[in-house]
Amino acid sequence: NLSSHERCAHRRMQIQDTLNVNLSLLGTEPSRIGQAEEKNCEQMFGSVPIPVGYAGPLKATFSSLETSTLHLPLATTEAALVASVNRGCKAVSEGDGIKLTSIYHGISRTIAFKSEKNIDQLINSIKKNEDEWKAVGEATSNHLKILSYDIDTDDNYLFLTLNADTDEAMGMNMITIAAQEIGNRICTDMPSARLITIAGNIDSDKKPSKRTHHKGRGYEVTATCHLTSETCTEILKTTPEAMLEVAEAKLKRGSKIAGAIGSNLHAANIIAALYLATGQDAAHTVEGSLADTTVEQITNHELQITTRLPALLCGVRGGGTELPAQHQCLALLLKPNTSNLKPAQQLAESIGAAVLAGEISLLAAQAAQKLASSHKKMAR
């Protein structure tokens, strides 16, 4: 039997020979591949390295009121991004750092049914048999607990959105498997109902939606910090007044005209970089981008900047988190472990803190008219 490494090499050679292309730089090392070929990527024939840059240290106080120093592994090919986040870390750490709060909404999945009879009968059946179908779903995993559910209807279609606690995992696989069993059980209880799909789009997985922006999904994190005028001048090379002016034009008016769902500077940049580095599902950057950043002047010499991220979908087990390099980056980001938070919650709050550091630095760069020149210098 061939090893994972050998199977990858065999596929790569087949593609090279058949298509007459050079794929020599996609080779893998056994110590780096982990179980990716068996668990993460079908038909795997190689890997592409993504540079990882360090930003930090970043002073942050978690919702548990524990203060920590964060170290950020940012996987990116965008010049100036790491430098910008690093500057933001320095600016906020000059003061009290970033204050964090979070709410866990759970991972969601929407089951779609079509009823051949009165839709109210199906609604009543779902509510009446709630304990039974919940038990069926929770029996699919020792790590899944259904927290709540929502019902929406459209003509004779019914959408049942499940919200579940999936412990230390992000949980999409878990909730999807549970949704299938729950959908089957509900149709058994109500033969006039037909299961259409266990992914009915109200959960908006990997898609932007007003509902996710409003209600949240996964972890909803709020990050806040104060900046003095001295910090703005000395580190960020601008003024509070200039930053407020950019925020008014860009975050309030520009976003409104565009019809943006989420008004921020570049939250997706930091989320994508941390998701890639730590083995998260990179496509969930879409929901992460629904962030809102607000800038307020609280005294003549001080700004309060807040970012609300309604949907950070992340975990510390499963998916790509077990891959060797990603596992090490995850350990770096979670060091030191807090005693009073679940590791996945600590991860979500750490990502929220990193996003705010990135928002502050880019806001300052635009306020100082340095955005273009910094990219010209670093992306040369």
HELIX and SHEET records of a PDB file:
HELIX    1   1 SER A    4  LEU A   19  1                                  16    
HELIX    2   2 SER A   24  LEU A   26  5                                   3    
HELIX    3   3 PRO A   30  ILE A   33  1                                   4    
HELIX    4   4 ALA A   36  ASN A   40  3                                   5    
HELIX    5   5 LEU A   81  SER A   93  1                                  13    
HELIX    6   6 ILE A  119  LYS A  128  1                                  10    
HELIX    7   7 GLU A  130  GLU A  138  1                                   9    
HELIX    8   8 MET A  172  ASP A  189  1                                  18    
HELIX    9   9 LYS A  210  LYS A  215  1                                   6    
HELIX   10  10 SER A  229  GLU A  234  1                                   6    
HELIX   11  11 PRO A  240  VAL A  246  1                                   7    
HELIX   12  12 ALA A  247  GLY A  254  3                                   8    
HELIX   13  13 SER A  255  ALA A  258  1                                   4    
HELIX   14  14 ALA A  267  THR A  278  1                                  12    
HELIX   15  15 ALA A  282  HIS A  284  5                                   3    
HELIX   16  16 THR A  285  GLY A  288  1                                   4    
HELIX   17  17 GLY A  319  GLU A  322  5                                   4    
HELIX   18  18 PRO A  324  LEU A  333  1                                  10    
HELIX   19  19 PRO A  343  ALA A  367  1                                  25    
HELIX   20  20 LEU A  371  MET A  378  1                                   8    
SHEET    1   A 5 THR A  67  ALA A  75  0                                        
SHEET    2   A 5 VAL A  52  THR A  61 -1                                        
SHEET    3   A 5 ILE A  98  SER A 115  1                                        
SHEET    4   A 5 TYR A 157  ASP A 165 -1                                        
SHEET    5   A 5 LYS A 145  ASP A 154 -1                                        
SHEET    1   B 4 THR A  67  ALA A  75  0                                        
SHEET    2   B 4 VAL A  52  THR A  61 -1                                        
SHEET    3   B 4 ILE A  98  SER A 115  1                                        
SHEET    4   B 4 ALA A 193  THR A 197 -1                                        
SHEET    1   C 6 THR A  67  ALA A  75  0                                        
SHEET    2   C 6 VAL A  52  THR A  61 -1                                        
SHEET    3   C 6 ILE A  98  SER A 115  1                                        
SHEET    4   C 6 GLY A 218  THR A 228 -1                                        
SHEET    5   C 6 GLU A 302  LEU A 312 -1                                        
SHEET    6   C 6 ASP A 292  THR A 299 -1                                        
END                                                                             
